[in-house]
Amino acid sequence: MQVSQSRPKSEAKNRRQQRSSLRPKARHNPNRAIALETTAKFTVNLAISMVAISALLQLVPSYQEQQQKLQEISQEVQSTEERVQRLRSDLTRNFDPQETKKIMQEQTELQDPQQLQIIWKTDRQPIRPVPQQQIRRKPVNSLPTDKAATALAD
């Protein structure tokens, strides 16, 4: 009986020694395991960051193009709004009963029969007479058939 009991005790003892011999190695490397884990996390985060930066760099030109197109479209919208405003004011003017006579006169050359026409005449005589002493006697660059030039020469 003693022999049978010694074997299990020795086997149990051997197992304990094997476990204890494994434990110090595991306890000896916790810093190394943390360092490897931290390095792996850092590498993964660096790779993700590089992918994100690359995607952003590809988006910058398209963003600039969109901003340029948006600016062009906003300028077109502004000019169109100004045109629409002008056309609206013309439309209200065209349908205003008080403005119909003025519009007819603008679009055609017909005049209102009740309106008096003023015709300006131009006189060939100066408003105040020029003294005879200031008139030159010699004509400048005139032909002898020119009556005004020959009258001055006399």
C-alpha positions in Angstrom: 0.0 0.0 0.0 2.7 2.3 0.6 4.1 1.9 -2.8 0.8 2.7 -4.4 0.4 5.8 -2.2 3.9 7.0 -3.0 3.4 7.0 -6.7 0.4 9.2 -6.7 2.2 11.6 -4.4 5.3 11.6 -6.5 3.1 12.1 -9.6 1.3 14.9 -8.0 4.6 16.4 -6.9 6.0 16.2 -10.4 2.9 17.9 -11.8 3.2 20.7 -9.3 6.8 21.2 -10.2 6.0 21.3 -13.9 3.2 23.8 -13.2 5.5 25.9 -11.0 8.2 25.8 -13.6 5.8 27.1 -16.2 4.5 29.8 -13.9 7.8 31.7 -13.4 8.2 32.0 -17.2 4.7 33.4 -17.6 5.3 35.8 -14.8 8.6 36.8 -16.2 7.1 37.9 -19.6 4.1 40.2 -18.7 6.0 43.3 -19.8 6.9 41.7 -23.1 3.3 40.7 -23.8 2.1 44.2 -23.0 4.8 45.7 -25.2 3.7 43.4 -28.1 0.1 44.2 -27.6 0.8 47.9 -27.5 2.9 47.7 -30.7 0.2 45.8 -32.5 -2.4 48.4 -31.4 -0.2 51.2 -32.5 0.5 49.5 -35.9 -3.2 49.0 -36.5 -4.0 52.6 -35.5 -1.2 53.9 -37.8 -2.6 51.9 -40.7 -6.1 53.2 -40.1 -4.8 56.7 -39.9 -2.9 56.4 -43.1 -6.0 55.1 -44.9 -8.0 58.0 -43.5 -5.4 60.6 -44.6 -5.2 59.1 -48.0 -9.0 59.2 -48.4 -9.1 62.9 -47.3 -6.3 63.8 -49.8 -8.4 62.2 -52.6 -11.5 64.2 -51.5 -9.8 67.6 -51.5 -9.7 68.2 -55.3 -13.3 67.1 -55.7 -14.3 69.4 -52.9 -12.6 72.3 -54.6 -14.4 71.5 -57.9 -17.7 71.4 -56.1 -17.1 74.8 -54.5 -16.2 76.3 -57.8 -19.3 74.9 -59.5 -21.4 76.1 -56.5 -19.9 79.6 -56.9 -20.7 79.6 -60.7 -24.3 78.4 -60.0 -24.9 81.0 -57.3 -23.7 83.7 -59.8 -26.1 82.4 -62.4 -28.9 82.3 -59.9 -28.2 85.9 -58.9 -28.2 87.1 -62.5 -31.4 85.2 -63.2 -33.1 86.6 -60.1 -32.2 90.1 -61.3 -33.6 89.3 -64.7 -36.8 87.9 -63.2 -37.3 91.0 -61.0 -36.8 93.3 -64.0 -39.3 91.2 -66.1 -41.8 91.3 -63.2 -41.6 95.0 -63.0 -42.1 95.2 -66.8 -45.1 92.9 -66.6 -46.8 95.0 -64.0 -46.0 98.1 -66.0 -47.4 96.6 -69.2 -50.7 95.7 -67.5 -51.1 99.0 -65.7 -53.9 100.9 -67.5 -52.3 104.3 -66.7 -49.1 103.3 -68.5 -50.7 102.0 -71.8 -50.3 105.3 -73.7 -46.6 105.7 -72.7 -45.9 102.1 -73.7 -47.6 102.6 -77.0 -45.5 105.7 -77.7 -42.3 103.8 -76.7 -43.0 100.8 -78.9 -44.3 102.7 -81.9 -43.6 106.1 -83.3 -47.3 107.2 -83.0 -48.0 110.2 -80.8 -50.9 111.0 -78.7 -53.1 113.4 -80.6 -53.6 115.6 -77.5 -49.9 115.9 -77.0 -48.2 118.9 -78.6 -44.9 118.4 -80.4 -42.0 120.7 -79.8 -39.8 121.2 -82.8 -36.4 122.9 -82.2 -35.1 125.0 -85.0 -31.5 125.9 -85.4 -30.6 129.4 -86.6 -27.6 130.0 -88.6 -27.1 133.4 -87.0 -25.2 133.6 -83.7 -27.1 134.8 -80.7 -25.0 137.9 -80.3 -23.5 139.6 -83.3 -19.8 139.2 -83.8 -18.0 142.5 -84.4 -16.6 143.0 -87.9 -13.0 143.5 -86.6 -12.8 139.9 -85.4 -13.7 138.3 -88.7 -10.7 137.2 -90.7 -10.5 138.3 -94.3 -8.6 135.3 -95.6 -10.4 132.0 -96.0 -8.8 128.9 -94.7 -8.8 125.8 -96.8 -11.8 126.9 -98.9 -12.5 126.5 -102.5 -13.3 129.6 -104.7 -16.8 128.3 -105.4 -17.6 128.3 -101.7 -19.9 131.4 -101.3 -19.3 131.7 -97.6 -15.6 131.7 -98.1 -15.7 134.3 -101.0 -18.0 136.5 -98.9 -15.5 136.6 -96.1 -12.6 137.3 -98.5 -14.4 140.4 -99.9 
